[in-house]
């Protein structure tokens, strides 16, 4: 008597599972790099453009990604419609969210009602303080170069589920800097109601990088990515702050 394997009994096959894993890779890459074109995704993921477009079409049908209006063609671009680019939709972000979001938000509402908004702010800052302490040694190992420290911060954030990346901006100008992009936020819906989480995170970035940073956009406010501008010189966005102490230095205090 033939007995189906567990994956077959559930209506899946190895090829279907591989397809699903690849589609999830595409979705997460859009989260991290969006707005991004199919060609750019294909290069990053080692897939053919046709395969990436197939997955993007499927994700669009599911409401997971949305097409971003292409920018007008520049002087150096040939004729024709600019390449389509994609960002993660609100539903796509929901799919990446923790199942305990509603519980966390309800708990914070209870705290705010019973104790006050200051208690929520204190909780947010304590949570981010733990994150800052964990990241301090990683950034210290990157040295004093601010770009290298920003890249180290992006790596640390990505390891914690923030899908972070860095992009140079304004190269060769007095306003040169680095954009830190976070394609996912584990506390996005909590931060939408309690902005103290975003404020505490921004302050921690400034301390970790030793310079005043500027938050340009957030997922919590409906943008497709959290964007933070990190100036390469202290004079472009405010005074430079001290380099945060390492965990060993904290322990000695």
ZISUL-V301761 format. One record per residue. N is the residue number from 1. OMEGA is omega as a letter, one per 20 degrees, with the letter a starting at -180 (999 if undefined). Layout:
# ZISUL-V301761
N/OMEGA
N/OMEGA
This chain:
# ZISUL-V301761
1/a
2/r
3/a
4/r
5/a
6/a
7/r
8/r
9/r
10/r
11/r
12/r
13/r
14/a
15/r
16/r
17/r
18/r
19/a
20/r
21/r
22/r
23/r
24/r
25/r
26/a
27/a
28/r
29/r
30/r
31/a
32/a
33/a
34/j
35/a
36/a
37/r
38/a
39/r
40/r
41/r
42/r
43/a
44/a
45/a
46/r
47/r
48/r
49/r
50/r
51/r
52/r
53/r
54/r
55/r
56/r
57/r
58/r
59/r
60/r
61/r
62/a
63/a
64/r
65/r
66/r
67/r
68/a
69/a
70/r
71/r
72/a
73/r
74/a
75/a
76/a
77/r
78/r
79/r
80/a
81/r
82/a
83/r
84/r
85/a
86/r
87/r
88/r
89/r
90/r
91/r
92/r
93/r
94/a
95/r
96/a
97/r
98/r
99/a
100/r
101/a
102/r
103/a
104/r
105/r
106/r
107/r
108/r
109/r
110/r
111/a
112/a
113/a
114/a
115/a
116/a
117/a
118/a
119/r
120/r
121/r
122/r
123/r
124/a
125/r
126/r
127/a
128/r
129/r
130/r
131/a
132/r
133/r
134/a
135/a
136/a
137/r
138/r
139/r
140/r
141/a
142/r
143/a
144/a
145/a
146/r
147/r
148/r
149/r
150/r
151/r
152/r
153/r
154/r
155/a
156/r
157/r
158/r
159/r
160/r
161/a
162/r
163/a
164/r
165/r
166/r
167/r
168/r
169/r
170/a
171/r
172/r
173/r
174/a
175/r
176/r
177/r
178/r
179/r
180/a
181/r
182/a
183/r
184/r
185/a
186/a
187/a
188/a
189/r
190/a
191/r
192/r
193/a
194/a
195/r
196/r
197/r
198/a
199/a
200/r
201/r
202/r
203/r
204/r
205/r
206/a
207/a
208/a
209/r
210/r
211/r
212/r
213/a
214/r
215/a
216/a
217/r
218/r
219/a
220/r
221/r
222/r
223/a
224/a
225/r
226/a
227/r
228/r
229/r
230/r
231/r
232/r
233/a
234/a
235/a
236/a
237/r
238/a
239/r
240/r
241/r
242/r
243/a
244/r
245/r
246/a
247/r
248/r
249/r
250/a
251/a
252/a
253/999
